[in-house]
Amino acid sequence: MNTPVRIGIVGAGRTRNGLGPFLASAAEAAGARVVGVAGRDPGRAAAAAQALGERLGHPVQGYASALHLAQAVDLLVVATPAAAHQEGLAAALAAGVACLCEKPLVPAEASHAARQLVDGFAARDLLLVENCQWPAVLPALFALFPHLASEPVRAVAMGMGPPERGLPLVADALSHLLSVVQALAPVVAGPLQDLEVADRSPDAEHNRVRCTVPTTAGPLSAELHVTYCPAQPRPAWLSVNGCRIDRRIGPGYTLQFAAGERLQAVADPMHQLVYGVVNLCRYPDLERTRALHREIRCRLDWYEAILAARGCRPS
Ligand SMILES: NC(=O)c1ccc[n+]([C@@H]2O[C@H](COP(=O)([O-])OP(=O)(O)OC[C@H]3O[C@@H](n4cnc5c(N)ncnc54)[C@H](OP(=O)(O)O)[C@@H]3O)[C@@H](O)[C@H]2O)c1
């Protein structure tokens, strides 16, 4: 494909923590062209189109709905709050275009409808990617702890500081842990075991999720530690078999990961993910597309099961 991949963004602004403007810049850095946006209504879409056009330095059109936008692009980016993802996914599927959707794919209560949507993408071999960028951090972990490359992965843990309380604190970060587990170990079909959400109370400001994932190398222990954190800098760390790296954010969102005194620079993982998605639009890869469908479907099942798991403390 010689012409740039045409991108449409549903939810292109940043009212709370949305990544729309950054996804737009990443898409253009990857050689794509953001041509249009849609929002919660035509007025908000027009405002977002104006703001994004100024940021990107070229006109961006506002569309009346996600469906109208999807019909005019090659890739629909769904960057709205999670409750509105289903509408964006349905628009991309109805228009028959590829879709990059923010995490979580949908809120847990919409899992059934989401499975049908994912099956729809799969039936048409249409690209569907969830914006889970943490696997792109793994090379830094292996650079800082080279011996990990020759060890089976037995334990994965992540710590994050989402700006939410209660179960949304868990829901916000869970896709990142699950996608990292999938990137590290070949998962065996079957349910998660030993599921535990430490605190299901609606005002919880700390929480811990534990589960055991069946993999071809044996059971893998996965843990998520979350702490309510209303503003940046938010803590973020990743550990494999007890070897931990912590994120450090520098000026201009330059990223480094630290293991004690040792540091490893990382190119923005979200840029890396968007680059890969734009490339898959340019040079379709059926095998990769089908693998992504399987991963997303598996994550949906895990996500729903974990958020429904019994807590140690009652809600
Ligand atoms: N991958 C990551 O690491 C990462 C990091 C941060 C956030 N996220 C994800 O990004 C998503 C958005 O974050 P957020 O919830 O904080 O978003 P937000 O900033 O509140 O909103 C993002 C954009 O969506 C628009 N919007 C809101 N409701 C809409 C609707 N019903 N229909 C169409 N557009 C709508 C907003 O427009 P208005 O101007 O009209 O409000 C805004 O332009 C979430 O899924 C979140 O999990 C991912």
The ligand as a Gaussian input file, in Angstrom:
#p B3LYP/6-31G(d) Opt

LIG

0 1
 N       -3.149000       1.853000      27.328000
 C       -2.965000       2.609000      28.409000
 O       -1.931000       2.514000      29.089000
 C       -3.989000       3.630000      28.792000
 C       -3.657000       4.743000      29.563000
 C       -4.666000       5.667000      29.871000
 C       -5.968000       5.445000      29.427000
 N       -6.244000       4.326000      28.709000
 C       -7.600000       4.017000      28.252000
 O       -8.072000       5.053000      27.424000
 C       -9.492000       5.041000      27.463000
 C       -9.984000       6.460000      27.628000
 O       -9.531000       6.981000      28.863000
 P      -10.514000       7.894000      29.731000
 O      -11.662000       7.050000      30.140000
 O       -9.707000       8.590000      30.772000
 O      -11.018000       8.901000      28.589000
 P      -11.319000      10.482000      28.623000
 O      -10.038000      11.227000      28.686000
 O      -12.362000      10.763000      29.651000
 O      -12.018000      10.668000      27.198000
 C      -11.303000      10.386000      26.024000
 C      -12.040000      10.916000      24.832000
 O      -13.268000      10.185000      24.656000
 C      -14.343000      11.112000      24.442000
 N      -15.573000      10.491000      24.884000
 C      -16.034000      10.368000      26.159000
 N      -17.201000       9.671000      26.163000
 C      -17.484000       9.380000      24.874000
 C      -18.541000       8.678000      24.229000
 N      -19.547000       8.138000      24.924000
 N      -18.506000       8.578000      22.883000
 C      -17.503000       9.103000      22.149000
 N      -16.459000       9.796000      22.711000
 C      -16.449000       9.905000      24.061000
 C      -13.943000      12.322000      25.232000
 O      -14.618000      13.424000      24.689000
 P      -15.305000      14.585000      25.560000
 O      -14.419000      15.747000      25.279000
 O      -16.652000      14.719000      24.992000
 O      -15.284000      14.159000      26.993000
 C      -12.443000      12.382000      24.944000
 O      -12.192000      12.953000      23.692000
 C       -9.911000       4.083000      28.577000
 O      -10.307000       2.855000      28.018000
 C       -8.617000       3.910000      29.374000
 O       -8.530000       2.635000      30.006000
 C       -5.270000       3.441000      28.372000

